[in-house]
Amino acid sequence: MTCPICGKPTATEYRPFCSRRCADVDLGRWLTESYRITADSEDEAEDGLPEPEDPKAH
């Protein structure tokens, strides 16, 4: 298995990364929202949950 950041062989201690540096680079990408999962519609992009029912409608 190779490190997803730099391509070097992984280290058991930092798996799936090769070093603490690459693990930190990956964490930084998550924290700055560099990794994104696209949604099919704008409604799903907000939270993926259905809209709450209006209590007055009953």
N, C-alpha and C positions, 0 to 999 in steps of 0.2 A: 504494500500500500504506500502511496506517496502523499506528501503533504499537499492539501488543496491550495495553499497559498504560494509556495515556491517550487513544489515538485520534488523536493528531496525525500529520502526515505523517512518514514515516521519514527518517532521515539516513543516507546511504551509509556513513559511518564507524561507525555503531552498528546497522546493519540487523539485525534487523527492528524495532529500537527507534528512537525519535526522539532520545534523548540517553543519556548515561552514567547519569543518574539512573534512568531507566526500565529500563535494562539491569540496574542494581544491585537495583532493586525485584524484578525477575524472579528474579535469582539468590538473593536473600533468601527468596523464596517457595519455591524448590527446597530451599534449605538448612534451612528450618524445616518442611519436608514439608507445606507448604500445598497443593501439587499432589500428587494421588494417582491411581493407576490401580487400580480395583477388580478383584478376582479373583473367579472364579466359586465357588471353594471355599477353605476354610481351608488346605488343602495347597498350592494354587497360590500363596497369599499369602506363604508362607514364602520360597520361592526359585524356584519354577517348575520345579525339576529333579526327576527321578524319584528314588525312595528307593533308596539303595545296597543291593545284595544282601548277604545274610548269608553270609560266607565259610564258616561251619560247616555250612551247608545242603547243600554239595556233597559 
